[in-house]
């Protein structure tokens, strides 16, 4: 059987190298650069004809990345690639899953349609499936979801003594409870009221019964960091002097990261999105998902 051929779009080189080793794949060479007018130049320097190939491209900042991804997939098909799969550890446009106000775009559905037209299959990590039971509800192509929970639990067990897991809202309870069970630690879930994209109100219960434990705030995504900053501030007021923040996807800006570190003793994320806080490697669970899709 011919080994799969992996191509890293810019910024995804580190994960591609490790993933290629995990699945015994071959790394291909692709050139991507911008013309002075900011249009994209793309060229495959490795022959893809009759090859099963994988594009690795995490989809934070999707508006800046999607066209390059689409050009790569379309060009690979034109050059005779047998199958074109996508590994996108972070899958964008999953949070707008309902028309909250008249005239709004349900971008999760529109993006799923566009992405599915470009690739044959998709592997991702813990997409934001709030109102969808599975990715298959909106993606017509084969998909596999890798789960970060066991790896987050392993990191917490190894690095935090006597943790208390704290979830940001009631929607997170099932996920936080599963991680807490793996860690063997208690957990509590907060009440969150979102009044706008950056205006979040947090209600933190009295946690004095856990004063001998270290709170670990856990979420799937850190975006603005507002929820975790507000929670960490409340916990400091309850005399928890050491607060750890753990998340799967780090989407926060450099400024938000600095602000969060003012409140949290440690901020730890996976390498789903390259970020200075990355400390948990997802490659083993992504490789397992890819193997299932390549059968």
N, C-alpha and C positions, 0 to 999 in steps of 0.2 A: 504493500500500500504506500502511495506517495505521501511524503510528509506534508502537513499543512504549511502554507506560506503566510507569514504574519507581516503586516505593514503597520508601522507606528506613525500616526499623524503627529504633527509637532506637539511636543509636551508629553507624549505618551511612551517615550523610548524606554524608560526604566521598567515600567510594568511589562512592556512587550518582551524585553530580554528575559525576564524571569518566567513569564507565561510560556514563551517558546521552549524553555527548558522543561517546564512542567508537562507539556503536552508533546514533547519531542518534535517540535516544529522547526521550520527554517525561517530566518528573518530575511525579508526582502528589502530592497532599497527603493525608496520613493523620494522624489525631490519636490518640495513645495516651497514656493516663494511668491512674493508679491511684486507686480510691476509698479512703476512710479504712480500710476493712477489707482493703485490698490486693488486691481483685479488680480486673480490668482493664476499662477503658472504651476502646472502639475505634470510630473513625468514619472513613469515607472521605469527603473533601471534594471529590474529583475523581470524575466519573462513569466507571465501569469497564464499563458495558454494551457488549457486543460488542467489547471491547478485548482485545488480547493483552497481559498484564501480567506484570511481574517484581517479586517481592519480594526485597529485598536484606537479608540477615540472616546475619552470620557467627555460628557456633554455639559459641563459647566460652561457658562458663556456661550450658549448654543447658537445665538444669532451670528456670532463671529466664526463659528466652526462648521455650521451645517452645510454651507455651499461647498467647502473643501471636501467634506465627507461625501457629498452627493457626486462631485466631480470624480473623486477617486473610485467610487463604486461603479459609476456609469462607464468610466474609462476601462476599468477592469473587465466589465462585461464585453465591451467593444473589442478588447484584446483577447477574448476567448476564455476568460476564467470560468471554471466549471461551476463553482458556487462562491458567493461573496457573503461572508458572515460579518457581524459587527459585535465587538466587545465594547460596551459603553458602561463602565462601572457606575457612573452616575448618569441616570436617564432624566433629561430635562422635560419640562412642560407636563408634569404629572399633577401639579397642585391645582391648576385651574380645571377642575373636573365637573363643574356645574355652572350653569348660567345664573349667576347670583343676581344680576340686574339686567333689564331688557337691553338687548343689543350687544351684550358681551360675547366675545369669542370663547368657545369651549376649546381652548388650545391643546388640551391633552389629546382630544380626538383628532383634531386637524394635524397635529404633529405626528401622531401615530400613523395616520394615512400617508403622509409624505415620506416618513422614514421607511415604512414598509414597502414603498414603491422602489426603494433604492437597494435594499439588501435582502438576502434570502432567509436569514435568521438573526436573532438578537439575544445576547447574554448580558445581564445587568445585575446590579446588587441592590437589594432592598429599595425598589421604587416606591414612591409615595402612593400606595394603593388605598386611599381613604374610602372612596366611593366605588371602587372597582374591586370585584372579588379576585381577579387575576389580571395579568397583562393581556391574556387572550381576549378579554372583554373588549379591548379596543385595537389590539395588534393582530392582524390576520396571519402574520407569518409565525413560524415556530419561535418560541421564546423560552428562556430558562432564567429563573431568578435565583441568584446565589444569596445566601443569608449570612450576615456578619455577626449575628448574635453570639454564636459559640466562640468566635475570636475575641469579641468584646469581653465576654465573660472570662475567657482565659487571661486576658490582660489585667482585668480587675482583680482576679484571684491572685495573680503574681505580684501586683504592684500596690494594692490598697489593703491595709490591715483593718479589719472590722468595718467593711463598707455598709452604707445605707443607700440603696438605689432610689433615686428620685426622678419620676417621670414628669414631663411638662404639662400634661393635660389628660383628660379622661380617655381621649382617643389613643393615647400611648400605652394604656394600662396593660393590655394583653401582651404587648411586646416587652415592656419593662418587667412584667411578672415572669416572663420566660427567661430573661437574662438573670433576674434575681434568683430564680430556681437553679440555674446552672452554677451561679456563684455560691449559693447557699447563704443568701443574705436577705434581710427584710427589705421591703420597698414601700414607698408612699407615692401617691400621684397628686399633683397640684390642680388647682382650678385656674384656667387661663381665659381672659376676656380680651379678644383682639379688636381694637377700635379702628385700626388702620394698618397699612403695610408696616409701619414702624412704631405704632402705638399699642403696647401690650400691657395689660394689667394682670398681675399674678397674685393669687391668694395662697399663702403658705401656711399650712396648719402648724400647731404647736408641736414641736418635735423634741421637747425636753427629755422624753423617755429614751431618746437615742443619743444623748449628749456624749456618750463614750464612743460613738461611731463617726466615721468620716463620710459625709454626704458625697455621692457620686451622681451628678446630674447627667442623665442619658437621653439622647434624642437621635432621630435619624438624620436630621439636617440642622446645621448651624448656618444661618443665612446672615441676618443683620446682627445676630448675637444678643438681641434685646431680651428674649425670654430667659436665656441663661444668665445674663448680667443682672436682671431684676431678681431672679431666684437666688443667685449667689449673694446679692445685697441683703435680701431678707434673712438668709441663713447666717450671714455675718452678724446681723442684729440679734439673732438667737444664740450668739456666742459659739458658732461653729467657725473656728478660725482656719480650718483647712478644708477647702472645697475643690473637688475634681470635676471637670467637665469632659464627657466622652460622647463622641458622635461618629456616625458613619461617614457623612458627606460634609466636608468643610467648604462652604461657599462664601465665607465671610471675607470682607476686604481686609487689607493690612491695618487700616485704622480701627475697624471693629475688633480685630484680633488683639490689638494693643489694649483697647478698652476692656475687653473681656478678661485679659490677663491681670488687669488692675483689681478685679474682683475674685478671680479663681486662682487657686494655688497651682493648678496644672490644667492644660487643655490638650486633650489627646483625640486624634481622629485616625481613620483608616486612610489608606492610599488610594481610595476611590477617586479622589480629586487631589492632585499634588498640592501640598501645603506644608509650611514649616511645622505644623502640629502633628504631621503624620507619624504614627508609631506602631500601627497595626497593619500587617500585610495581608491583603485579601486574595492574593494570587492563588493559594491552594483551593479556595472555594470557587473562584472564577474558573479555574482549570477544570474542575469537576463538571461545572455547567457546560463548558465548551465541549468536553468529551461527549456528553449526552447529545448535544446538537449535531455532532459530527458523525454519529453512528449511521 
